[in-house]
Amino acid sequence: MRILLSTIALALTLSTHAQVTFDVPEGEPKGKNLFAASLSGSFGFVSPDAVNNYIEQDIVKRLGGTPFLSFGDSDIKFALSLGFALYLRPNPRLRVSIPLEYGRARTQVILNNNASQPITYTMERFTTGGSVDVLFPAKKHDRAFYLGGGLLYHSMSFEDKSGSTISPRAEFGYIFYGSKGDYECFARSDFAKANAEGLVIDFTGLHVGFRLTF
């Protein structure tokens, strides 16, 4: 009977404690809040073929012949992204997130017949959705490797055209636990492609970045 009462008392204590922080095994990072937020930035590679063809054709129209540029590249090749996310961390090996992101990919050219007036072509995206990460703590428990994925909604635009899509994301990274916040480096792959009034806007690509969680 004494053992049973002790077990019930311990369960009640842990249940009360879980309302503020999750229970962690001895030696693992302690004091991690059930809820968290993060700021992130990333750089990636994209290859939007339809958009790049549109840019080349637009340059041909402006020049009235075979395109010749005195500055820049007609192809969009790189993208930047800034993000904010909210996290639910029910235990040290699992976290659920809701990201909010803004991404931009652009190129700027100067035509040989008008060297003083650069022309900028820009793709943009706004992203939200949900994802789940599974964490694998290191032996010292001051860092962890994670694998994750989710389903995201992308609203994308280029020039005066816009479209949206729902598509998957895969991500992996490494977390360094700190006393005032967690620091992460990550790599992710998005599959974001939408039909925008007859033009396919494609943000599919591999990104690498950094994240601060607090």
Buried (B, 14 or more C-beta within 10 A) or exposed (E): EEEEEEEEEEEEEEEEEEEEEBEBEEEBBBEBEBEBEBBBEBEBEBEBEBBBBBBEEBBEEBBEEEBEBEEBEBBBBBBBBBBEBEBEBEBBBBBBBBBEBEBBBBBEBBBEEEEEEEBEBEBBBBBEBEBEBEBEBEEEBBBBEBEBBBEBBBBBBBBEBBBBBEBBBBBBBBBEBEEEBBBBEBBBBBBBBBEBEEBBBBBBBEBEBBBBBE
